[in-house]
Amino acid sequence: MFARARLASIVPTSRAVAALALALAACGGDPGGGDPLTISPTSAQVATCRTAAFTADPADLVSWSASVGTIADGLYAAPISVPDPAQATITATRDGASASATVDLATAFPGAIRDLAPGSAASTPNMIRAFAARGARAYALTQTTTAPYRVSLVRSNDGGVTWQAPTTVGEHGGPAYLVGTSLAIDPADPEVVHVLLYAGAGGEGVDSIAQLGLLEAGSLLVLATSTNGGASFTQRTLYSGGNGDVLLADLAAPTAGAVVIAAPTPWIDADTGAQGDELLIWSDAQRGAGFGALVDVGNGYQERAASPRVLRGGGGEYIETATGHYGASVAAGTAGDVCVAYARYQIDGTSEAHTLVCSHDGGATWAAPVTIASGLPTRLAEPRIAMSTDGQVVAAAWQTYASDVDELGTSAYAVSTDGGATFGAPHLLGAVIGGSGANLGVSDLQPSIDSEGVIWLARTLDRTTVQLDKSCDDGVTLSGAIFLDATGGAMVLPQVFESSAGVFAGGTRLDAQGHTSPAVVKLLDPA
């Protein structure tokens, strides 16, 4: 106090005042005599909807401000969409002194794309979901597309940072092809992983992949389950017969021990000649062990299945299957909530409806069907869904076309916040202009919802590039599209998944020779 009073009694010259001001400014202080002020970090990358902590030294009596977004007590909250320019300035002020930091803003900050296995497939496999993760465990499917056929599982024990060598899920010498269409992890035990296998052969007397022999026609759907993290699998056949039936089946694990599978198959009435498609839904609470022996489905074609629940449409009503990678789409939370989406259309071309059925008890009982979107069969395609962990939010996405001759199409999505009971109005994702000035074709739109409730939308552009966007307010506002670098090979069939290591995008990567392999890219660190 004495020293301060003594200094105050001295009248300095104007030159001394200027020199003092310069010295204080150089160290972040102020000419009024305040302490020097610094901010840490001085630069940062923050994704939309996320937060970042900043500190000031000295820390007391600091006022904070942000040019974009909000900040309180040093905790910065980024906006829900990317501004232009995509930066924010964070400023700390104290006793007339100030210090600033620069924040780069983006939907995500993707790293380098990395392949998980050597390219072995000669074409793009027909898959719905090739990646799944819970906690530190992540899995990815890889497969050959020429004989001898093999579906393999690649495992990560650190949330997708590093990956082990593939292990075999199922194999077959041909000529019938074998694909893995989807996989799911048990929510209570990451050692339990389910994989759906589809073989393009089957029929009377064929109950397993091992019995296929030289068959080249029919359908065989098999659930392969591992209880030791993919080291070995037990196979259980769910369907045999037909030709092209149950292709692109999907599955989910809605609660501990439970597994739900959905696939379409045709029916015909021998007496009236009426025909159409029906949706088969299998549910089990014993990790698949409760699925029984194959019995006659009763669809008029002598197909056999492991006693599924059947949702049959009217005569002339069909369910999209193989054409254009459609099939059924299954999504689940972690407390028994599970929904199935599928596309019903009239063979005469008069109407199509993307339909949702949901269960809130692990698949034991199902609510009445709900229509997500409707229109002409030539205007809608590829219904896909995702569900939040608490089962409350269901995001539905699909392709839509402006006319009967529109081959490029665009993408649409709608969101339910009441567990799939009702949906809000559809939103359109904008068209993408290529380097030639023309619109790019879009496909493979896949939604997902992370643990923060952020809805991610991933799709393929022109069968070469992946576009990603997200929404932090249940689909009302999009953050801002980003594109994954296709250097080293194009990526298709994208999917966003989350682990303890962060948020990743996975997909199928095509090299210059047309071979494919699963690939991942990290988008964000853990929240």
C-alpha positions as CSV (number, residue, x, y, z in Angstrom):
1,M,0.0,0.0,0.0
2,F,2.9,2.4,0.9
3,A,4.6,1.8,-2.4
4,R,1.4,2.3,-4.4
5,A,0.7,5.6,-2.6
6,R,4.2,6.8,-3.1
7,L,4.1,6.1,-6.9
8,A,0.8,8.0,-7.1
9,S,2.4,11.1,-5.6
10,I,5.0,11.3,-8.4
11,V,4.1,13.2,-11.5
12,P,5.9,11.5,-14.4
13,T,6.8,13.1,-17.7
14,S,4.7,12.4,-20.9
15,R,7.7,10.5,-22.4
16,A,7.8,8.2,-19.3
17,V,4.1,7.5,-19.5
18,A,4.4,6.5,-23.1
19,A,7.3,4.2,-22.3
20,L,5.4,2.5,-19.5
21,A,2.4,2.0,-21.7
22,L,4.5,0.3,-24.4
23,A,6.1,-2.0,-21.8
24,L,2.7,-3.0,-20.4
25,A,1.2,-3.6,-23.8
26,A,4.1,-5.8,-24.8
27,C,3.4,-8.2,-22.0
28,G,-0.4,-8.2,-22.3
29,G,-1.1,-5.7,-19.6
30,D,-2.6,-2.2,-19.8
31,P,-1.3,1.3,-19.3
32,G,-3.5,1.6,-16.2
33,G,-1.2,-0.7,-14.2
34,G,-3.2,-4.0,-14.4
35,D,-1.4,-7.4,-14.3
36,P,-0.4,-8.9,-17.6
37,L,-3.2,-11.1,-19.2
38,T,-2.7,-14.3,-21.2
39,I,-5.2,-16.8,-22.7
40,S,-4.8,-20.5,-23.2
41,P,-5.0,-22.1,-25.7
42,T,-4.4,-19.3,-28.3
43,S,-6.0,-21.4,-31.1
44,A,-8.4,-24.4,-31.2
45,Q,-10.6,-26.4,-33.5
46,V,-14.1,-26.8,-32.2
47,A,-16.9,-28.7,-34.0
48,T,-20.3,-27.2,-34.2
49,C,-22.5,-28.0,-31.2
50,R,-19.5,-28.8,-29.0
51,T,-17.7,-27.0,-26.3
52,A,-14.1,-26.0,-25.5
53,A,-12.5,-24.7,-22.3
54,F,-10.3,-21.6,-22.3
55,T,-8.3,-20.2,-19.3
56,A,-6.9,-16.8,-18.5
57,D,-4.0,-15.9,-16.3
58,P,-4.7,-14.1,-13.9
59,A,-8.0,-16.0,-13.7
60,D,-10.0,-13.7,-11.3
61,L,-12.2,-10.8,-12.5
62,V,-12.0,-11.9,-16.2
63,S,-14.8,-11.0,-18.6
64,W,-15.3,-13.3,-21.6
65,S,-16.8,-12.7,-25.0
66,A,-17.1,-14.6,-28.3
67,S,-17.6,-13.2,-31.8
68,V,-19.6,-16.3,-32.8
69,G,-21.2,-18.8,-30.3
70,T,-21.3,-18.1,-26.6
71,I,-18.8,-18.3,-23.7
72,A,-19.3,-18.2,-19.9
73,D,-16.5,-18.6,-17.3
74,G,-14.1,-19.7,-20.1
75,L,-16.3,-22.5,-21.4
76,Y,-17.0,-21.8,-25.1
77,A,-20.1,-23.3,-26.8
78,A,-19.8,-23.4,-30.6
79,P,-22.9,-22.5,-32.8
80,I,-25.0,-25.3,-34.3
81,S,-24.1,-24.4,-37.8
82,V,-20.8,-23.2,-39.4
83,P,-20.6,-19.5,-39.9
84,D,-19.0,-17.7,-42.9
85,P,-16.1,-17.2,-42.3
86,A,-15.8,-20.4,-40.3
87,Q,-14.0,-18.8,-37.3
88,A,-14.7,-17.3,-33.9
89,T,-12.6,-15.0,-31.8
90,I,-12.5,-15.6,-28.0
91,T,-11.5,-12.6,-25.9
92,A,-10.7,-12.4,-22.2
93,T,-10.7,-8.9,-20.6
94,R,-9.4,-7.8,-17.2
95,D,-8.6,-4.4,-15.8
96,G,-8.4,-2.9,-19.3
97,A,-6.1,-5.6,-20.6
98,S,-7.2,-8.2,-23.1
99,A,-6.1,-11.4,-24.8
100,S,-7.6,-13.3,-27.7
101,A,-7.7,-16.8,-29.2
102,T,-8.8,-18.0,-32.6
103,V,-11.3,-20.9,-33.0
104,D,-11.7,-22.8,-36.3
105,L,-15.3,-24.1,-36.7
106,A,-16.5,-27.0,-38.7
107,T,-19.0,-29.8,-38.7
108,A,-16.1,-32.2,-38.1
109,F,-12.3,-32.4,-38.6
110,P,-11.7,-35.6,-40.5
111,G,-8.2,-37.2,-40.4
112,A,-6.7,-39.5,-43.0
113,I,-8.8,-42.4,-44.4
114,R,-7.2,-45.7,-43.5
115,D,-8.0,-49.1,-45.0
116,L,-8.6,-51.9,-42.5
117,A,-7.9,-55.0,-44.7
118,P,-6.3,-55.7,-48.1
119,G,-8.6,-55.1,-51.0
120,S,-10.1,-58.5,-51.9
121,A,-13.5,-57.8,-53.3
122,A,-13.8,-57.4,-57.1
123,S,-17.0,-55.3,-56.8
124,T,-19.0,-53.4,-54.1
125,P,-20.7,-55.9,-51.8
126,N,-24.4,-55.6,-51.1
127,M,-24.3,-54.4,-47.4
128,I,-26.6,-52.3,-45.2
129,R,-24.3,-51.9,-42.2
130,A,-20.7,-52.8,-42.1
131,F,-19.6,-51.1,-38.9
132,A,-20.6,-51.3,-35.2
133,A,-19.0,-50.0,-32.0
134,R,-19.7,-49.9,-28.3
135,G,-17.3,-48.4,-25.9
136,A,-13.7,-49.4,-26.7
137,R,-14.9,-52.2,-29.0
138,A,-15.5,-51.7,-32.8
139,Y,-16.1,-54.2,-35.6
140,A,-16.1,-54.0,-39.4
141,L,-17.2,-56.5,-42.1
142,T,-15.0,-57.3,-45.1
143,Q,-15.6,-59.9,-47.8
144,T,-14.7,-61.3,-51.2
145,T,-17.1,-61.0,-54.1
146,T,-15.8,-63.9,-56.2
147,A,-15.5,-67.5,-55.3
148,P,-14.3,-68.8,-52.9
149,Y,-16.5,-66.5,-50.9
150,R,-15.5,-65.4,-47.4
151,V,-17.1,-63.0,-45.0
152,S,-14.7,-61.8,-42.3
153,L,-14.8,-59.6,-39.2
154,V,-12.1,-57.0,-38.4
155,R,-11.9,-56.1,-34.7
156,S,-10.6,-53.0,-32.8
157,N,-10.0,-53.0,-29.0
158,D,-9.3,-49.2,-28.8
159,G,-12.5,-47.8,-30.3
160,G,-11.3,-47.8,-33.9
161,V,-7.8,-46.4,-33.6
162,T,-6.1,-49.6,-34.5
163,W,-7.5,-52.8,-36.0
164,Q,-6.6,-56.5,-35.9
165,A,-6.3,-59.0,-38.7
166,P,-9.6,-60.3,-40.1
167,T,-11.2,-63.5,-38.7
168,T,-13.7,-65.6,-40.7
169,V,-17.4,-65.4,-40.0
170,G,-18.6,-67.7,-42.9
171,E,-17.2,-69.1,-46.1
172,H,-18.4,-71.0,-49.2
173,G,-16.7,-72.3,-52.2
174,G,-19.4,-71.2,-54.7
175,P,-20.8,-70.9,-57.2
176,A,-23.5,-69.2,-55.1
177,Y,-22.3,-66.0,-53.7
178,L,-22.1,-65.2,-50.0
179,V,-22.3,-61.8,-48.4
180,G,-22.5,-60.3,-45.0
181,T,-25.3,-57.7,-45.0
182,S,-25.2,-56.3,-41.5
183,L,-23.8,-56.6,-38.0
184,A,-24.7,-55.5,-34.4
185,I,-23.1,-55.6,-30.9
186,D,-24.9,-56.7,-27.8
187,P,-25.4,-53.5,-25.6
188,A,-24.4,-55.3,-22.4
189,D,-21.5,-57.4,-23.7
190,P,-19.1,-56.2,-26.5
191,E,-17.8,-59.8,-26.8
192,V,-21.2,-60.7,-28.3
193,V,-21.5,-59.7,-32.0
194,H,-24.1,-60.8,-34.6
195,V,-23.5,-60.9,-38.3
196,L,-26.2,-61.6,-41.0
197,L,-25.0,-63.9,-43.9
198,Y,-26.9,-64.2,-47.1
199,A,-26.2,-66.9,-49.7
200,G,-27.6,-66.7,-53.2
201,A,-28.7,-70.4,-53.1
202,G,-31.0,-72.5,-51.0
203,G,-34.1,-74.6,-51.2
204,E,-35.6,-77.8,-50.1
205,G,-33.3,-79.8,-47.8
206,V,-30.8,-77.0,-47.5
207,D,-30.5,-75.9,-43.9
208,S,-26.9,-74.5,-43.7
209,I,-24.2,-72.9,-45.7
210,A,-22.2,-76.1,-45.6
211,Q,-25.1,-77.9,-47.6
212,L,-25.1,-75.4,-50.5
213,G,-22.8,-77.5,-52.7
214,L,-23.1,-76.5,-56.3
215,L,-26.5,-74.8,-56.0
216,E,-26.8,-71.5,-57.9
217,A,-30.3,-70.4,-57.2
218,G,-32.4,-69.8,-54.1
219,S,-31.9,-67.9,-50.8
220,L,-30.3,-68.7,-47.5
221,L,-30.3,-66.3,-44.5
222,V,-28.0,-67.2,-41.6
223,L,-27.4,-65.5,-38.3
224,A,-23.8,-65.9,-37.2
225,T,-23.2,-65.1,-33.5
226,S,-19.9,-64.8,-31.6
227,T,-19.6,-64.7,-27.8
228,N,-15.8,-64.3,-27.8
229,G,-15.3,-61.1,-29.7
230,G,-15.3,-62.6,-33.2
231,A,-12.8,-65.4,-32.6
232,S,-15.4,-68.0,-33.5
233,F,-19.1,-68.1,-34.6
234,T,-22.2,-70.2,-34.2
235,Q,-24.5,-70.2,-37.3
236,R,-28.2,-70.4,-37.1
237,T,-30.3,-70.6,-40.3
238,L,-33.3,-68.3,-40.4
239,Y,-34.7,-68.8,-44.0
240,S,-34.2,-71.2,-46.9
241,G,-35.8,-71.2,-50.3
242,G,-37.0,-68.9,-53.0
243,N,-34.8,-67.0,-55.3
244,G,-33.6,-63.5,-54.3
245,D,-35.8,-63.6,-51.2
246,V,-34.6,-62.0,-47.9
247,L,-31.8,-60.2,-49.6
248,L,-30.3,-57.3,-47.7
249,A,-31.7,-58.3,-44.4
250,D,-30.8,-56.0,-41.4
251,L,-30.5,-56.6,-37.7
252,A,-30.1,-54.8,-34.3
253,A,-29.5,-55.6,-30.7
254,P,-32.0,-53.6,-28.6
255,T,-31.2,-54.9,-25.1
256,A,-29.0,-57.4,-23.4
257,G,-29.2,-60.8,-25.1
258,A,-31.8,-59.6,-27.6
259,V,-31.5,-59.6,-31.4
260,V,-34.1,-58.5,-34.0
261,I,-33.8,-59.3,-37.7
262,A,-36.0,-58.1,-40.6
263,A,-36.2,-59.2,-44.2
264,P,-38.8,-59.2,-47.0
265,T,-40.0,-62.3,-48.9
266,P,-42.8,-62.9,-51.5
267,W,-46.1,-64.7,-51.1
268,I,-48.7,-66.1,-53.5
269,D,-52.3,-67.4,-52.9
270,A,-52.6,-70.7,-54.8
271,D,-56.4,-70.3,-54.9
272,T,-56.9,-66.7,-56.0
273,G,-53.5,-66.1,-57.7
274,A,-53.1,-62.9,-55.6
275,Q,-49.4,-62.2,-54.8
276,G,-47.2,-59.6,-53.0
277,D,-44.5,-59.3,-50.4
278,E,-44.4,-59.7,-46.7
279,L,-42.0,-58.6,-44.0
280,L,-40.5,-61.3,-41.8
281,I,-39.3,-60.2,-38.4
282,W,-37.3,-62.5,-36.1
283,S,-36.9,-61.7,-32.4
284,D,-35.0,-63.6,-29.8
285,A,-33.8,-62.8,-26.2
286,Q,-31.2,-65.6,-26.0
287,R,-28.5,-64.2,-28.3
288,G,-30.1,-66.1,-31.1
289,A,-30.2,-69.5,-29.4
290,G,-34.0,-69.3,-29.2
291,F,-34.5,-69.5,-32.9
292,G,-35.9,-72.9,-33.7
293,A,-35.8,-75.3,-36.6
294,L,-37.0,-74.2,-40.1
295,V,-40.8,-74.7,-40.7
296,D,-43.0,-73.9,-43.7
297,V,-43.6,-70.2,-44.0
298,G,-46.9,-70.6,-45.6
299,N,-46.3,-68.1,-48.4
300,G,-47.3,-70.4,-51.2
301,Y,-43.7,-71.0,-52.4
302,Q,-42.7,-73.8,-49.9
303,E,-40.1,-71.7,-48.3
304,R,-39.0,-72.5,-44.7
305,A,-38.1,-70.1,-41.9
306,A,-37.4,-70.1,-38.1
307,S,-41.0,-69.0,-37.2
308,P,-40.8,-65.2,-37.7
309,R,-43.5,-62.7,-37.2
310,V,-45.1,-61.9,-40.6
311,L,-46.4,-58.5,-41.7
312,R,-48.2,-59.2,-45.0
313,G,-49.4,-56.5,-47.4
314,G,-52.3,-56.7,-49.7
315,G,-52.4,-58.2,-53.1
316,G,-50.1,-56.4,-55.6
317,E,-48.2,-54.8,-52.8
318,Y,-44.5,-55.4,-52.8
319,I,-41.5,-54.6,-50.6
320,E,-38.3,-53.2,-52.2
321,T,-35.5,-55.7,-51.9
322,A,-32.3,-56.0,-53.9
323,T,-32.7,-53.3,-56.6
324,G,-30.8,-50.3,-55.7
325,H,-29.6,-51.5,-52.2
326,Y,-32.9,-51.2,-50.4
327,G,-34.1,-54.0,-48.2
328,A,-35.3,-53.4,-44.6
329,S,-33.6,-51.1,-42.1
330,V,-33.5,-51.9,-38.4
331,A,-32.4,-49.5,-35.6
332,A,-32.4,-49.9,-31.8
333,G,-31.7,-48.1,-28.6
334,T,-30.3,-49.9,-25.6
335,A,-33.4,-50.4,-23.4
336,G,-35.6,-52.5,-25.6
337,D,-36.7,-50.0,-28.2
338,V,-36.4,-51.2,-31.8
339,C,-37.9,-50.1,-35.1
340,V,-38.0,-51.5,-38.6
341,A,-38.4,-49.4,-41.8
342,Y,-39.3,-50.8,-45.2
343,A,-40.8,-49.6,-48.5
344,R,-44.2,-50.9,-49.6
345,Y,-45.2,-50.2,-53.2
346,Q,-48.0,-51.1,-55.6
347,I,-46.8,-53.1,-58.6
348,D,-49.1,-51.1,-60.8
349,G,-47.0,-48.0,-60.0
350,T,-49.8,-46.0,-58.3
351,S,-48.2,-45.5,-54.8
352,E,-45.4,-46.3,-52.5
353,A,-45.1,-45.8,-48.7
354,H,-42.0,-45.9,-46.5
355,T,-43.3,-47.6,-43.4
356,L,-42.1,-48.0,-39.8
357,V,-43.1,-50.6,-37.2
358,C,-41.7,-50.3,-33.6
359,S,-41.4,-52.4,-30.5
360,H,-40.6,-51.2,-27.0
361,D,-40.0,-54.5,-25.4
362,G,-37.1,-55.9,-27.4
363,G,-39.3,-57.2,-30.3
364,A,-41.8,-59.2,-28.2
365,T,-44.8,-57.0,-29.3
366,W,-45.1,-54.5,-32.1
367,A,-47.1,-51.3,-32.6
368,A,-49.2,-50.5,-35.6
369,P,-47.3,-49.4,-38.8
370,V,-46.6,-45.7,-39.3
371,T,-46.1,-44.0,-42.6
372,I,-42.9,-41.9,-42.8
373,A,-43.3,-40.7,-46.4
374,S,-45.4,-41.6,-49.4
375,G,-45.5,-40.9,-53.2
376,L,-45.0,-42.7,-56.5
377,P,-42.7,-45.7,-56.6
378,T,-40.4,-43.9,-59.1
379,R,-40.0,-41.0,-56.7
380,L,-38.9,-42.7,-53.4
381,A,-36.2,-45.3,-52.6
382,E,-33.7,-46.6,-49.9
383,P,-35.5,-46.1,-46.6
384,R,-33.0,-46.1,-43.7
385,I,-33.4,-45.3,-40.0
386,A,-31.4,-44.6,-36.9
387,M,-32.4,-44.4,-33.2
388,S,-31.0,-42.6,-30.2
389,T,-29.8,-44.7,-27.2
390,D,-32.9,-43.7,-25.1
391,G,-35.2,-44.8,-28.0
392,Q,-37.0,-41.4,-28.2
393,V,-35.5,-40.0,-31.4
394,V,-35.9,-41.9,-34.7
395,A,-34.2,-40.4,-37.8
396,A,-35.5,-41.7,-41.1
397,A,-33.8,-41.0,-44.4
398,W,-34.5,-41.8,-48.0
399,Q,-33.7,-41.0,-51.6
400,T,-36.2,-38.9,-53.6
401,Y,-36.5,-38.1,-57.3
402,A,-38.0,-35.1,-59.1
403,S,-39.5,-37.1,-62.0
404,D,-39.8,-40.6,-63.4
405,V,-36.7,-40.0,-65.5
406,D,-34.6,-38.3,-62.8
407,E,-31.6,-40.6,-62.2
408,L,-29.5,-38.3,-60.0
409,G,-32.1,-37.7,-57.3
410,T,-31.6,-36.0,-53.9
411,S,-32.0,-37.0,-50.3
412,A,-34.6,-36.4,-47.7
413,Y,-35.0,-37.0,-44.0
414,A,-37.6,-36.7,-41.3
415,V,-37.3,-37.0,-37.5
416,S,-39.6,-38.4,-34.8
417,T,-39.1,-37.3,-31.2
418,D,-41.7,-39.7,-29.7
419,G,-40.1,-43.1,-30.4
420,G,-41.4,-43.4,-34.0
421,A,-45.1,-42.7,-33.2
422,T,-45.1,-39.5,-35.4
423,F,-42.7,-37.7,-37.7
424,G,-42.1,-34.1,-38.5
425,A,-42.2,-32.6,-42.0
426,P,-39.5,-33.9,-44.4
427,H,-36.3,-31.9,-45.0
428,L,-34.3,-32.0,-48.2
429,L,-30.6,-32.2,-48.4
430,G,-29.3,-29.8,-51.1
431,A,-28.2,-30.9,-54.5
432,V,-24.4,-31.0,-55.0
433,I,-22.8,-29.4,-58.0
434,G,-19.8,-31.1,-59.6
435,G,-16.8,-29.6,-61.2
436,S,-18.5,-29.6,-64.6
437,G,-21.4,-27.5,-63.2
438,A,-23.9,-30.4,-63.3
439,N,-25.6,-32.0,-60.3
440,L,-24.0,-35.1,-58.9
441,G,-26.0,-38.3,-58.4
442,V,-26.6,-39.1,-54.7
443,S,-27.2,-42.5,-53.0
444,D,-26.6,-44.6,-49.9
445,L,-28.0,-42.0,-47.5
446,Q,-27.5,-43.5,-44.0
447,P,-28.5,-41.7,-40.8
448,S,-27.0,-42.3,-37.3
449,I,-27.4,-40.7,-33.9
450,D,-24.5,-40.4,-31.5
451,S,-24.5,-40.3,-27.7
452,E,-25.0,-36.6,-27.6
453,G,-28.2,-36.9,-29.7
454,V,-26.5,-35.4,-32.8
455,I,-28.1,-36.8,-36.0
456,W,-25.5,-37.6,-38.7
457,L,-26.3,-37.9,-42.3
458,A,-23.9,-39.7,-44.6
459,R,-24.3,-40.3,-48.4
460,T,-22.3,-41.1,-51.5
461,L,-21.9,-38.5,-54.3
462,D,-21.5,-39.8,-57.9
463,R,-20.4,-43.2,-56.5
464,T,-17.0,-41.6,-55.6
465,T,-17.1,-39.2,-52.7
466,V,-18.7,-39.2,-49.3
467,Q,-20.6,-36.2,-48.0
468,L,-21.4,-35.8,-44.3
469,D,-23.6,-33.4,-42.4
470,K,-25.2,-33.4,-39.0
471,S,-28.0,-31.7,-36.9
472,C,-27.9,-30.8,-33.2
473,D,-31.5,-29.8,-32.9
474,D,-33.4,-32.9,-34.0
475,G,-33.0,-32.3,-37.7
476,V,-34.3,-28.7,-37.8
477,T,-30.8,-27.1,-38.6
478,L,-28.0,-28.7,-40.6
479,S,-24.4,-27.9,-39.4
480,G,-22.8,-27.6,-42.9
481,A,-21.7,-30.3,-45.3
482,I,-18.1,-31.6,-45.4
483,F,-16.5,-34.0,-47.9
484,L,-14.1,-36.9,-47.2
485,D,-10.9,-36.8,-49.2
486,A,-11.0,-39.6,-51.9
487,T,-7.2,-39.6,-52.4
488,G,-6.1,-43.2,-52.9
489,G,-9.6,-44.5,-53.8
490,A,-13.2,-43.6,-53.8
491,M,-15.4,-44.4,-50.8
492,V,-19.1,-45.6,-51.0
493,L,-21.7,-47.0,-48.6
494,P,-20.8,-44.5,-45.8
495,Q,-21.8,-44.9,-42.2
496,V,-21.0,-42.8,-39.1
497,F,-20.4,-44.7,-35.8
498,E,-19.2,-43.7,-32.3
499,S,-16.9,-45.4,-29.9
500,S,-14.9,-44.4,-26.8
501,A,-12.2,-43.0,-29.1
502,G,-14.6,-40.6,-30.8
503,V,-16.8,-40.3,-33.9
504,F,-15.8,-42.1,-37.0
505,A,-17.0,-42.5,-40.6
506,G,-16.7,-45.9,-42.2
507,G,-17.3,-47.1,-45.7
508,T,-16.2,-49.3,-48.5
509,R,-13.2,-48.1,-50.3
510,L,-12.5,-48.8,-54.0
511,D,-9.0,-48.8,-55.4
512,A,-7.9,-48.1,-59.0
513,Q,-8.3,-51.9,-59.8
514,G,-11.9,-52.0,-58.6
515,H,-11.0,-53.9,-55.4
516,T,-12.7,-52.9,-52.2
517,S,-11.9,-53.0,-48.5
518,P,-13.5,-51.4,-45.4
519,A,-12.0,-48.1,-44.5
520,V,-12.5,-45.6,-41.6
521,V,-11.7,-42.0,-40.9
522,K,-11.9,-40.3,-37.5
523,L,-14.1,-37.2,-37.5
524,L,-14.1,-36.0,-33.9
525,D,-12.4,-36.8,-30.6
526,P,-14.7,-37.9,-27.7
527,A,-16.9,-35.1,-26.4
